[in-house]
């Protein structure tokens, strides 16, 4: 019996996909190290510990909602989404395809329509009893009757299913916002519903306060160039601060979060454009609209970690009201995706630099 496993071996033992095992390795929750030949190795005992104690299985949630839609409703769910929730959305009408969407990480939110139907009812029960989904909010949409699902706690909720998908989406968003208000500390700015998990993702990234990186700098300069903007930034948003990992055209390295236009991008979870900040009631009292700043235009696209959480944005700012051309919008989104990919590589490099061999495995490493 091997004491040292490959990622594929560990995934097979754990009963998860290789991608899920890789994600746990990248986050440091499944101990591993890198051989001189560049291969990942995992102690077998670490895997057995997870099998023996399911409650210890990592449950870092993905920043997404998965919807198992009723027949003929999937396309509409994909179009409507969950606006303002801060969640990405994946949709299927096929119960058999649902498992694929639940990988590589448990979603923050799972919506199951027609949850009283036999197959779907059994599916909800199985997922609710699986410790990997203990932190996932499961909404079971049924024809009648509402309330908490008996014996499942506050993360298992029944809701009345509505015939109109837009109305159903709005009801879900209202529920999420109500739950957010229960934990909100009175912030003066908008928050995505998954804010607590998003803040943990920012902390986990260890980027706030990190040293300059020319790779990010080049992409931020590119954003300014292709959009003809005097100011461009790669921002990271903490609980009360907006910190600039990279910037051009702006001297400070951080601001208070209540100054941050990027809050809108976090909530919208997509490219956000405010053509004239002075005409937006939300920002009329924002100090950056006054001298010496005089900001009038903002556009930002989310920068995501490997689990999909928006850590901040790549944004541009101008001192005159304006709009973005279609190609400029595409460019900003593409640069945000490039920064997200670079971020993933940077985080992985950091894990590799910190990785150390466990005692007594030097011979195994030399054979890797």
Secondary structure, 3 states (H helix, E strand, C coil): CCCEECHHHHHHHHCCCHHHHHHHHHCCCCCCEECCCCCEEEEHHHHHHHHHCHHHCCCCCEEEEEEECCCCCHHHHHHHCCCCCCCEEEEECCHHHHHHHCCCCCEEEEEECCCCCHHHHHHHHHHHCCHHHCCCEEEEEECCCCEECCCCCCCEEEEECCCCHHHHHHHHHHHHHHHHHHHCCCCCCCCCCCHHHHHHHHHHHCCCCCCCCHHHHHHHHHHHHHHCCCEEEEEEECCCEEEEEEEECCCCCEEEHHHCCHHHHHHHCCCEEECCHHHCHHHCCCHHHCCCCCCCEEEEEEEECCCCCEEEEEEEEECCCCCCCHHHHHHHHHHHHHHHHHHHHHHHHHHHHHCCCCCCCHHHHHCC
